[in-house]
Amino acid sequence: MTPLGCYKDRPRKRRALSTLIGNFRSQIIWQNLTLTVHQCAHLARDNGYQIFGIQFFGECWAGGRDFGRHGSSKNCFTYLNSLYVGGSWANYVYTFDKVSSEA
């Protein structure tokens, strides 16, 4: 999977990633967020999505190429300097293919 970056989401406008495909917040192992990212990646791939993101540390969202419509965000966090998750109203977005944001 390829990381694409950290992007804002909005509650009252069209969501940046349109579909909540999983919520792992109750299962988060804070010392190993890699598990959350990999769970989301598997769920996204199993449901036919190429683009997915982690928001609020454990929500798994998926959608299309316009994931950057609300602009970039600095509200994302890294685990072991390699995998990232989004915080409140931010998605850290990944893809299985190389794509660019249509922000």
N, C-alpha and C positions, 0 to 999 in steps of 0.2 A: 504494500500500500504506500501511497505517496502523500505526505503532508502538504496541504495547500495554504494553511494559515489560520489566523484568528479573525473572526468576523462577527459583527453585531447582529442581534436579532431584535425584533420589535414585537410587543404583545398585541398592539392594536392595528398594525398594518399586516400586510401579507407576510407570513413567516419566511425567513431566509431559507430554511430547509422545511419543506411542507409537511412531512409525515413523522410523527413520533412512532418509532418502531420498537422501542424497548425502554424500560426504565430500570437501571441497575443501582439506583441510589441506596436502596436498602442492603445491597450486597457489596458495597465499596470496601475494598481493603486499602486503606489510605497509604500503607507502606508499599503497595504494589498496584498502582493505577493502570499498569500494563494490561492486567486482566480485564478491566473495564473496556479499554480501547479494543482489545482483541474480541471480546464478546460482541461489541457493537459491529465490528468489521464482519464477523461471521454472520450475524443477523442480517446485515445489509446485503451481503453477497447472496445469502440464502433467499432473500426476498427480491433479488434482481436489481438492486441499486448499485450504481457505480460511485456515487458521492454520498458521504455520510459524515456526521459530526457528533462530537460529545459536547453537551451543554449542561451547565449546573452540576458538573463533576460526574454525573452518571446517567443523564438522559441521552438516549441514542436517537438522533434525528437523521432523516434521509431526504433527498430531493434532487433537484436538477442543477444545471450549470449556473443559475443566477443566485447562488448562495451568498454572493458578496453584495447584494443589492442595497444593503443598509450601511456599507462601508466596513473598514477594518476596525478591529478592537484590540485593546491591550489587556483585556480581562481573561487571559488564558494562562494556564499554568503547566509547567513541564515536570515530567517524572524521569529521572536519570538522563536528563538532557537529550532525550530522543523521542518520547511520546508525550503528547500534550492533550489537555482537556480544557474545555471552556468553563468559565465561571457563570455567574448570573447574567442572563441575556447575552451570552457570547457562545458561539460554536467554534470549536477547533475542528476544522474540516479536513477530511482525507478523501482520497480517491483511489480506485483500482486502476484508472487510466490517467494519463496526463491531460489535464484540462486547465483552462484559465477562467478566472472570475469574469463575469459580465457586469461588474458593479458600475 
